[in-house]
Each structure stands twice: as structure tokens, then as C-alpha cells.
Amino acid sequence: MVTQYGIKYAVNLITAHFGDLVAKVCECLLRRGPLTLQAIVRSTELTSSQVKNSLLVLIQHNCVQAFILDQTGEHGDGAKQSTQYIALFDNIIQRWRFPKFLTMVSKKLDKQCVELLEGLLQHGRLTLKQMFDRAKSGDDVVQEAFVKLLNAHFIERCPASEPVLTNPTKEEEAARKRAAKSGKILEVQETLEQRVVEAAMPTEALRFLFATETEPTADRGKDKSNSSSVTPGEKRKHDALESEAESGATDEQVVLWRANFDEFIRHLRHK
């Protein structure tokens, strides 16, 4: 559970980085939990446009996740779906560790990797094309640094924009409790934030997948199987994702990438 001091610290971080308006929206979500756009507008007394712009900033920088709450048939009525927004407290707190993340990469990789990661930390989410555009080095150098960061799992694909979250049925809830009781395992209740993050996360096969498209169209299958992030042991997974790649899922102008906070924290814990 997030303490009042934790919320205050998180709001101070957001205020320092993005200003008072964005911080006001973030604080509203931290204190009141998931809310719809209309509920945020009522609570903050800001205009709809101000709230939308603030949410875009927070989502861009991985501090808020949108999700669709599916309440179909909960009370015997029809489908009910609403888009809600939840503040990701853990991601907000990681912002003060950005200098540590850059230091870690500077020790393990090279200067170009540090510059690429710095851009992602500064802008939150970028496509590969945007990384090319902002880099001082050539595209080949940037792509090489990108692949190094990806292979080290320091960067990852961004989560789904609006995953659908469903409440467990009474039967599923009862079965889960019986399983926990029979196994005599202390059950830890999963928080809503954890459920939303899990629902939005790409599958492991996609999370760190990067398929180059430098070869002609006729050779794409060959090029994808030689993708720098795919090892021989992962080839079956890669082949299974061929349709996604062909539909443009790996297009350098479409796929968004971000820093993988989980991997950085894992390294810091080991220290």
C-alpha cells in the first residue's frame, strides 16, 4: 500500500519534471485510484482539454496506464466497458534513479548506448525512426546500440495502449481460494495496478523482439530469422510471430520502445 509520504514524494517528482497541471492529475489518480476521464475532470476541476493533455504526458512517460474495465454481465445486465486511468506509482518513483540507470549502462556498454537510453528516459517512448532522427551518429551506429540495449533487456516494447481487464467470475474466485487453501500457501492479493500492468505487458516472445527490415520484401522471412535479438532456441517463437511482423508490427515507424525498469532494478538488487 502506498503511504501518504510516498504519494507526496511521487507528486513532487512529477511537479519538478512536468509542472503543476500534470502533477495535479497524477495526484488525483494516486489518491483516488483508477478513474475515468470525466471523473478526473470533476475531481481536479480542470478543463477536459487540460486533463487530456496531462494524461498524454503521463502515459508518454510511463507514469499512467489506460485500461478498459469490462464489467459485462456482473449484475445480469448487458456489456459495460469504460476506459479508466491508473497511476503507476512504481514507475513514477523510478524517475529519481535515471542517473543510476545511465551509469549502469555506461559501465556495461558503450557511449552510444548511453545516449540512446538517455533519449528514451528523456522522452519516455520513441520509435526506432525517432531515435534515428534525434541521434548525431549514423543509422547503422544507432541500430547497433539499440540492439545491444535490447539484447541486454535494458529496453523493451511498450505495453498495450488499452488492455481489457475483466473481473474474475465467482467460480474462478472460489477455485483460486480452494487451490490456495489446499496448497497451504499464503495467498498474496494481487493489486489492481499489478493486474493492469500484467494485462498490458507484451508476451515474452514479443517484448524483446526486433526484426530488421533492411532486405527486399521477398527476403523478409530470411531476414527475420536472422534478427539480432533472436537466438536459435527462439526460432520457433519467431516463426510463430511471422504474421505480426508481416503486418507491420516491427515497422520502425510504428513500434514504440521504452526503458525496461524491471531489468535495471534487478541489477541494482543483485548489487
N, C-alpha and C positions, 0 to 999 in steps of 0.2 A: 504494500500500500504506500502511495506517495504521501510524504508528510507535507505539512504547510511550509516548512523551511525549504523542502525540495521544490515545491511549486514556485516559491518566491525566487529561488536561485534560477530556475528554468526561465521564468518570466524576465529576470534581469538579463540573462544571456540573449534572449530574443530581442529585448529592447535595445541592447547595445549593438546587435547585428542588423536589425531591420526596422527599428523605430517603434514609436508608441502605438500606432494603429494596429500593426501586425501583432504586437505584444498583447494588446487588449483582446484580440480574437483568440490568441493562443491561451491566455489566462482563463478566458471563459470556458474553453474546452477542457483545460486541466482541472478546473474546479467543479465543473458541472458534468463532465463526461461526454459521451457522444451526443451530438446534436445535429439537427437538420439546418439547412441554410436559414430558413425562416426563424427558427428558434434562436440562432446566433444573433440575427438582426435584432430580434426583440430583446435579448438579454444584454447586448452591448450598446443598444440604441445608436448604432452606426447605420449608414445607408447600405442598401443591398450591394451597391457597387463597391463600397469600401470593404465590406466583408468578403465579397468575391475576390477582389484583388489581394487581400490579406491571405485568404485561403490558398490562392495560386502560389504566392511566395512561400508559404509554409509547406505546401505539397512539393514544390520545386526543390526545396532544401530538405526534404525527407523528415519534416517535423510533424506532419499531419498526413493521415491516410484516409481517403474516402472509401466507403464501402456501402453496399446495398443490403439492407436488412430485410430478409424475406420472412414475412410472418404469415405465409399462406395457410389458411385453414386453422389458425390457432384457436379460434373461438367458433369454428364451424362456418365461418363466412368465406368470402372469396379471397383472391390474391391481394396481398397488401405489401407493396415494396416501396421503400423510401431510401434516398441517398443520405447517409449521415457522415459526419466527420469526427475523427478521433485523434487527439493529440498523442504523439509517440514520445512519451517522457524520456525513455532511454536514449533515443536518437538525439533529442534536444541536449541532454546532458553531455553527450559525446563531443559536442562542439568545442568545449574547452580543451579537449585532448587533441585537436587538429595539429598543433605544433609537434606533439609526440608522434603522431602518425607519420608526419613528414620526416622526422628524424629517423624513425624506424626504416622507412623506405630508402633514405639516403645511405644507411649502413648496409642494407641488404642488396640494393640495386644501384642504378646509376642516376646521374643528374637529370637526364631526360625523363626518367620515370617520376622523379620528384616533381618536376614542372607539370607533368601531365596530371598527377594526383592533386597537386595544388589547384589546378584549374577545376577539377571535379569538386574539391572541397569548397572552393570559392563560389561556384555556380550551382552546386547541388546535383544537377543531372545534365548530361551532354550526350549528343550523338557523336559517333566517330568523325563525321564530317565537321561538326563544330569544333572538335579537338584539332582537326587538321587546320581549320581556318584561324584559330587563335594561336597556334604554335609558330615559333620562329624558325623551327627546323623543317626539313622536307617531309613529305607524307610518309616515305619509307621509314624514316627515323622515328616518327611519331607512332607508326603502326608497330614497329619493333618494340618500342617502350610499352605500348598498350598491351601487346601480347605477353610481355614479361610480367606486368602487373596482373593480368588476367590469370596466367599460369600460377602465380603466387597467391591467387584468390584475394588480392587486395582491392579488386574492383569486381562488380557483378552487374547483371542486368537489373533494371529497375522492376519493382513489383507491378502487378496488375493495377490499373488505374481505379477500378471499382469492383473488387471481388464481391461475390454474393455470399452472405453469411446467413445460415439458417440455424434456427434454434433446434436442439435435439428433441425428438419426439419423446413422449412419456415412456414408451417401450425401450428406446435407446438409452434413456437416462436410467431406467431401472436395471437394464442389462449391465451398464457400466458400474453401477453401485454393487451389483451382485458379484461381478468379476473382481472388483477391488476388495470386497469382503472375503471372498473365497480364497484369494491370494494372500490375505492378511497383509496387504500393502497399504501404507499410509498414503491416502489419496490427497494430492495437492490440487486444489481447484485452479483450473486454467483461467487466467484473467481474460476479459474481453479484448484488451489490447493484444495479448498473445494470440488469441484466436484470429483476429483481423490480420495481424502480420503473417501468420501461417497461411491463411487463405489467399493472401496476395502474393506470396513468395512463388517465383517460378520453380518448376521441378528442377531437381539437381542436374538432370541431363541438359536443361536449357540455361540454367543460372550462369554457367561459365562458358557457354558455347559461343565461339566466334568462327564463322565460316567466311573465308576470304572470297571475294568475287572478282579477282583480277584476271581470270581466264575467260575465254569466249563462252557464250551460253552453252554450246554443245559440250564443253568440257567441265561444266559446273559440278557434275557428280564426282568426277575425278578430283576436282579442286577441293570440294567439301570434305572428301575422305582424307585429304592431306592437310586439313585445318590444323593450325599450330596448337590449338588447345585440345585436340582430340588425340588420345593415346590409342594404341592398338586394342587395348581392353575395352575401350569405349565405342569401338566402331559400330557395334550393333545398335547402340543407343543413337548414334549419329545417323545411321541409315534409317532408323525409325522416324527420325525428325526431318527426313528429306522433303516431305511435302511442305512443312513450315518454312524451310529455307527457300524453296522454290516460289512460295507465295510472297516473299519479300520480308520475312521475319528477321533476316540478318542484314537487311539493307542498311548501309552506313548512315543513311539519312533518316531512318525510322527508329531503330532500336536505341533506347536510352540506357546509359550506363551511369553508375554511381560508385562511391567508395563503399567497400564492404566492412562496416563497423565490426561485425561479428569476428572477422579474421584478425583485425587489429587488437581487439580485446582479448582474444585467445592468446595472441603472442605476449601481451602485457601480463596476463595471468601466469603464463609459464615463467616469466621473469620473477 
